[in-house]
Amino acid sequence: MSIRQQIQDQLSKAGYTAVDITPSSFLIRAKDEQGNPVEMVVGPDSFTEITEVTPSKDAATSAPKTSTTTGATTAPKAAQP
């Protein structure tokens, strides 16, 4: 049994429905030019970037920055804070 099928079966058993696993998508973890951690999900029709925001004095308003592009043919350059 393939890993893809095992994951799909486990998710279905856990109660998830309409599970669609895209084999041509990638989860990428890297660091940007300033050394900040970045996560990207790159698929055939989209690009999503998530960067960690360092908590400030007002930590309640800090949130991760997310950027999503749909229908892109090439991944855009990472956004600068």
VEXVO-891826 format. One line per 5 residues: their letters; for each residue x negated, y, z of N, C-alpha, C. Coordinates in Angstrom, 1 decimal. Layout:
BEGIN
a) X:Y:Z:X:Y:Z:X:Y:Z; ...
***
This chain:
BEGIN
msirq) -0.9:-1.2:0.0:0.0:0.0:0.0:-0.9:1.2:0.0; -0.6:2.2:-0.8:-1.4:3.4:-0.9:-1.2:4.4:0.3; -2.2:5.2:0.5:-2.1:6.2:1.6:-0.8:7.1:1.4; -0.6:7.5:0.2:0.5:8.3:-0.1:1.8:7.6:0.3; 2.0:6.4:0.0:3.2:5.6:0.3:3.3:5.4:1.8
qiqdq) 2.2:5.2:2.5:2.2:5.1:4.0:2.6:6.4:4.6; 2.1:7.5:4.2:2.5:8.8:4.7:4.0:9.0:4.5; 4.5:8.7:3.3:5.9:8.9:2.9:6.8:8.0:3.8; 6.4:6.8:4.0:7.2:5.9:4.8:7.2:6.3:6.3; 6.0:6.8:6.8:6.0:7.3:8.2:6.9:8.5:8.4
lskag) 6.8:9.4:7.5:7.7:10.6:7.6:9.1:10.3:7.5; 9.5:9.4:6.6:10.9:8.9:6.5:11.3:8.3:7.8; 10.5:7.4:8.4:10.8:6.8:9.7:11.0:7.8:10.8; 10.3:8.9:10.7:10.3:9.9:11.7:11.5:10.8:11.5; 12.3:10.6:10.5:13.5:11.4:10.3:13.5:12.4:9.2
ytavd) 12.3:12.6:8.5:12.2:13.6:7.5:12.9:13.0:6.2; 13.6:13.9:5.5:14.2:13.5:4.2:13.7:14.4:3.1; 13.9:13.9:1.9:13.5:14.6:0.7:12.0:14.9:0.7; 11.2:13.9:1.1:9.8:14.1:1.3:9.2:14.1:-0.1; 8.4:15.1:-0.5:7.8:15.2:-1.8:6.3:15.5:-1.5
itpss) 5.5:14.5:-1.8:4.0:14.6:-1.6:3.4:15.0:-3.0; 2.7:16.1:-3.0:2.1:16.6:-4.3:0.7:16.1:-4.3; 0.3:15.2:-5.1:-1.1:14.7:-5.1:-2.1:15.7:-5.6; -1.7:16.8:-6.3:-2.6:17.7:-6.9:-2.7:19.0:-6.0; -2.3:18.9:-4.7:-2.4:20.0:-3.8:-3.6:19.8:-2.9
flira) -4.2:20.9:-2.4:-5.4:20.8:-1.5:-5.2:21.7:-0.3; -5.6:21.2:0.8:-5.7:22.0:2.1:-7.2:22.3:2.2; -7.5:23.6:2.3:-8.9:24.0:2.3:-9.1:24.8:3.6; -10.1:24.5:4.3:-10.5:25.3:5.5:-11.9:25.8:5.2; -12.1:27.2:5.4:-13.3:27.8:5.2:-13.5:29.0:6.1
kdeqg) -14.6:29.8:5.9:-14.7:31.0:6.6:-14.9:32.1:5.6; -14.3:33.3:5.8:-14.4:34.4:4.9:-15.8:35.1:5.0; -15.9:36.3:4.3:-17.2:37.0:4.3:-17.6:37.5:5.7; -16.6:37.7:6.6:-16.9:38.1:8.0:-17.1:37.0:9.0; -16.9:35.8:8.5:-17.1:34.6:9.3:-15.8:34.2:10.0
npvem) -14.6:34.8:9.6:-13.3:34.4:10.2:-12.8:33.2:9.6; -12.2:32.3:10.4:-11.6:31.1:9.8:-10.4:31.4:8.9; -10.3:30.6:7.8:-9.3:30.8:6.8:-8.8:29.4:6.4; -7.5:29.3:6.2:-6.9:28.0:5.7:-6.1:28.4:4.4; -6.3:27.6:3.4:-5.6:27.8:2.1:-4.9:26.5:1.7
vvgpd) -3.8:26.7:1.1:-3.1:25.6:0.5:-2.9:25.9:-1.0; -3.6:25.1:-1.8:-3.6:25.4:-3.3:-2.9:24.3:-4.0; -1.8:24.6:-4.7:-1.0:23.6:-5.4:-1.0:24.0:-6.9; -0.3:23.2:-7.7:-0.2:23.5:-9.1:0.5:24.8:-9.4; 1.4:25.2:-8.5:2.2:26.4:-8.8:2.1:27.5:-7.8
sftei) 1.3:27.3:-6.8:1.2:28.3:-5.7:-0.2:28.3:-5.0; -0.4:29.4:-4.3:-1.6:29.6:-3.5:-1.2:30.3:-2.2; -1.5:29.7:-1.0:-1.1:30.3:0.2:-2.4:30.4:1.1; -2.6:31.6:1.6:-3.8:31.8:2.5:-3.3:32.2:3.9; -3.9:31.6:4.9:-3.6:31.9:6.3:-4.9:32.2:7.0
tevtp) -4.9:33.4:7.5:-6.1:33.9:8.3:-5.8:34.1:9.7; -6.7:33.8:10.6:-6.5:33.9:12.0:-6.7:35.4:12.4; -5.8:35.9:13.2:-6.0:37.3:13.7:-6.5:37.2:15.2; -7.6:37.9:15.4:-8.1:37.9:16.8:-7.2:38.7:17.7; -6.8:38.1:18.8:-6.0:38.9:19.7:-6.6:40.2:20.2
skdaa) -5.7:41.2:20.2:-6.2:42.6:20.6:-5.6:42.9:22.0; -5.7:44.1:22.4:-5.1:44.5:23.7:-3.6:44.2:23.7; -2.9:44.4:22.6:-1.5:44.2:22.4:-1.3:42.8:21.7; -1.7:41.7:22.4:-1.6:40.4:21.8:-0.2:40.0:21.3; 0.8:40.6:21.9:2.2:40.2:21.6:2.5:40.5:20.1
tsapk) 1.8:41.5:19.6:2.1:41.9:18.2:1.2:41.3:17.2; 0.2:40.6:17.6:-0.8:39.9:16.7:-0.1:38.6:16.2; -0.3:38.4:14.9:0.2:37.2:14.3:-0.7:36.9:13.1; -0.7:35.6:12.7:-1.6:35.2:11.6:-1.1:35.9:10.3; -2.0:36.3:9.5:-1.7:36.9:8.2:-1.5:35.8:7.1
tsttt) -0.4:35.8:6.4:-0.2:34.8:5.4:0.1:35.5:4.1; -0.5:35.0:3.1:-0.4:35.5:1.7:0.0:34.3:0.8; 1.1:34.5:0.1:1.5:33.4:-0.8:1.7:34.0:-2.2; 1.2:33.2:-3.2:1.4:33.6:-4.6:2.0:32.4:-5.3; 3.1:32.6:-6.0:3.8:31.5:-6.7:3.6:31.7:-8.2
gatta) 3.3:30.6:-8.9:3.2:30.7:-10.3:1.9:31.2:-10.8; 0.9:31.3:-9.9:-0.4:31.8:-10.3:-1.1:30.7:-11.1; -1.9:31.1:-12.1:-2.7:30.2:-12.8:-4.1:30.1:-12.3; -4.5:31.1:-11.6:-5.8:31.1:-10.9:-5.6:31.7:-9.5; -6.4:31.2:-8.5:-6.3:31.7:-7.2:-6.8:33.1:-7.0
pkaaq) -6.0:34.0:-6.4:-6.5:35.4:-6.2:-7.6:35.4:-5.2; -8.4:36.5:-5.2:-9.5:36.7:-4.3:-8.9:36.9:-2.9; -9.5:36.3:-1.9:-9.0:36.4:-0.5:-8.8:37.9:-0.1; -7.6:38.1:0.5:-7.3:39.5:0.9:-8.2:39.9:2.1; -8.6:41.2:2.1:-9.4:41.7:3.2:-8.5:42.3:4.2
p) -8.9:42.1:5.5:-8.1:42.6:6.6:-8.0:44.1:6.6
***
